Amino acid sequence: MPVPTLTASVMDERLRDLLARWRRAASDGAAADPAAAFAPHLDHLLMIEMDGGGNRYAHYGAAFTRHFGADLTGRVIDVLPPEILPADRRGMLEFEYAYARRTGRPLWRSYTARFGDRDETWQRLVLPLGDGRLVVGAYPVPPSTAAASPEDFLRLVIERVPVELDEAGGVLDLALSLKGFCDSRQQVAELEVLATRDPLTDVANRRHFHHLASLELEHARRMGRAFSLLALDIDHFKAINDTWGHAAGDEALKAFVAACRVALREYDVLGRVGGEEFAVALPNTGADGAAIIAERLRAQVAATTVSTTDGRRFGMTVSVGIVAPKPDAPETEDVTGLLKRADDALYRAKAEGRNRVVTDES
């Protein structure tokens, strides 16, 4: 069954072949073995299975690994960090996968995004296989232009919303209205922020910090690079709340984070892991470098002044514990274990008089 002329003129020929193979697999039962049914497309193919309430990549094409620099085979989409999958793209992917499963029909769209140092446009097909399984093919294509023909208009449509295809591969419907698409992107982005950020200080919350720090630790071990963690605790924070009030305590937390951002590098990961407790992951940084950064941070906080709503002013200090796993450290030690060691060093800094930096020696 040929693809209708308008669709065929816009759809990348490799996706037309993938669509034809999907039709044949659905009719002859070959979908039970998608690796064989779609063999010519494996490098540009994702195979997705249900994993609890999420979507897991059972296969992640080699072309994507080469292009994006990460092999996501076995990874669950909703726990990928935003650096790998931004909130707006994550939300649309989840929508597409749920829609294709529910309708049992293909979804076709294109998207333009920043990949590395350039913008690229990709076309993709989401194809349901039954039992919650999906295959997704994606190929880079030339970007669309201003609408001057039916083909150009269709290119612009699939840039904005997924298009549902009928049995013959013709356009059946839009999976979302344009308004619904815009609203959903905004809502997903807002939910992503709520799920990963501390609402008062706008840094990573405890769960998200552990996730990002774990990724950095894993990368450091894989690449043989240094890695350090800082545990931070604002000194006498209860006294700040008791003396100046809880509103002033909130202002102190925000001023503390602002001081940390001045002292830290752009790629360091700062998170709030408790009331007045924070942590920092320092990629590519050994114990000596971590000590320099920690001392710079301590001095920046000590120089910070917090103003209350009635014009009064007060200062604050911070105690810091450092842990830097040695090259021969066991790989079984995770971020939780490293933070425990950094906390032990932090408690020694408190015991020695506060407003100081102590490095874990174990």
Secondary structure as GFF3:
##gff-version 3
##sequence-region A 1 362
A	DSSP	alpha_helix	5	10	.	.	.	ID=ss1
A	DSSP	alpha_helix	13	28	.	.	.	ID=ss2
A	DSSP	three_ten_helix	30	32	.	.	.	ID=ss3
A	DSSP	alpha_helix	34	37	.	.	.	ID=ss4
A	DSSP	three_ten_helix	39	44	.	.	.	ID=ss5
A	DSSP	beta_strand	45	51	.	.	.	ID=ss6
A	DSSP	beta_strand	54	60	.	.	.	ID=ss7
A	DSSP	alpha_helix	62	68	.	.	.	ID=ss8
A	DSSP	three_ten_helix	77	79	.	.	.	ID=ss9
A	DSSP	alpha_helix	87	103	.	.	.	ID=ss10
A	DSSP	beta_strand	107	115	.	.	.	ID=ss11
A	DSSP	beta_strand	118	130	.	.	.	ID=ss12
A	DSSP	beta_strand	133	141	.	.	.	ID=ss13
A	DSSP	alpha_helix	150	160	.	.	.	ID=ss14
A	DSSP	beta_strand	163	165	.	.	.	ID=ss15
A	DSSP	beta_strand	171	174	.	.	.	ID=ss16
A	DSSP	alpha_helix	178	196	.	.	.	ID=ss17
A	DSSP	alpha_helix	206	223	.	.	.	ID=ss18
A	DSSP	beta_strand	227	234	.	.	.	ID=ss19
A	DSSP	alpha_helix	237	244	.	.	.	ID=ss20
A	DSSP	alpha_helix	246	263	.	.	.	ID=ss21
A	DSSP	beta_strand	269	272	.	.	.	ID=ss22
A	DSSP	beta_strand	277	283	.	.	.	ID=ss23
A	DSSP	alpha_helix	287	302	.	.	.	ID=ss24
A	DSSP	beta_strand	305	307	.	.	.	ID=ss25
A	DSSP	beta_strand	313	315	.	.	.	ID=ss26
A	DSSP	beta_strand	318	323	.	.	.	ID=ss27
A	DSSP	alpha_helix	335	351	.	.	.	ID=ss28
A	DSSP	beta_strand	357	359	.	.	.	ID=ss29
###
